[in-house]
Amino acid sequence: MTELTYAAAPSRIKELRKLSAFVRRDFLVQWSYRLSFLTSFVGLFGGALIFYFIGQMVDPAAIPTVGGKQVSYLEFAVVGMTLGGFVHLGLERVSAALRNEQLMGTLESLLTTPTSSQTIQVGSILFDLIFIPLRMGLLLLMLGLVFGLGFDIGGVPQSLVLLVFFMPFVWGLGILAAAITLTFRRGAGIVGLATAALTLISGLYFPLALLPNWLETVSAANPLTIAASGLREALLGNTGWGSIGGDILILLPLSIVSILVGALAFKLALTRERRLGTLGAY
């Protein structure tokens, strides 16, 4: 038993070392498309500009207070837009990574290497788990400086901790999308529709009070609603660490379920494609 344990340890170390290769590969790919990287920032800034002009027509009293503080519509919407972009990028990158491997004809070769499927799953999104929060943080900083938004720098650590517990939820959905892509090639849109429904009742772009009462009640269990509310409390309400404790307790089990469902779906999809001999088909 002890010999098996010692033998397994080097294997796990080798798997961990492979993750850096995935990060390096994805960084080089992103860096090779610099124009796309820059235009994505321009697009997000353009979206914020639209919200700025919409905010000129919105009565500030219609926006809910955050931490007892009245915020502007732009401040309210920018946090939601940033989180929405985080979710969109997370889902898109996870499923797109697998789809790109299919289209390039490298998926079957990758999965036949002595690399565990868990390492491939983690490696495929590890760069994004590092890059996306940095990207969103830079965007918030830029928008805050340009539009003079009242973000509290002291709330950044709480926001990062909250995102750590929220990211696995997005990751699980991304793995589920990858599993559907592996099976149906272009079926990941189903997850996109589900995500769009969650976004609609999340309060990212408009107050939940505008929804029907029954839908407002349902939205309280939406992970996007919880994350958006927690981020606003941290960045706009200056409410301290105590404000995210309850959010973390709710997000943690939801993230665990999302990861487990996604991992199981991917394992079943991978087993099916190997059995049918269609792993490299696209």
HELIX and SHEET records of a PDB file:
HELIX    1   1 THR A    2  SER A   32  1                                  31    
HELIX    2   2 ARG A   34  GLY A   55  1                                  22    
HELIX    3   3 PRO A   60  ALA A   62  5                                   3    
HELIX    4   4 TYR A   73  MET A  104  1                                  32    
HELIX    5   5 LEU A  107  LEU A  111  1                                   5    
HELIX    6   6 SER A  117  PHE A  147  1                                  31    
HELIX    7   7 ILE A  153  GLY A  155  5                                   3    
HELIX    8   8 VAL A  156  PHE A  184  1                                  29    
HELIX    9   9 GLY A  189  LEU A  200  1                                  12    
HELIX   10  10 LEU A  208  LEU A  210  5                                   3    
HELIX   11  11 ASN A  213  SER A  219  1                                   7    
HELIX   12  12 PRO A  223  LEU A  235  1                                  13    
HELIX   13  13 GLY A  242  LEU A  276  1                                  35    
END                                                                             
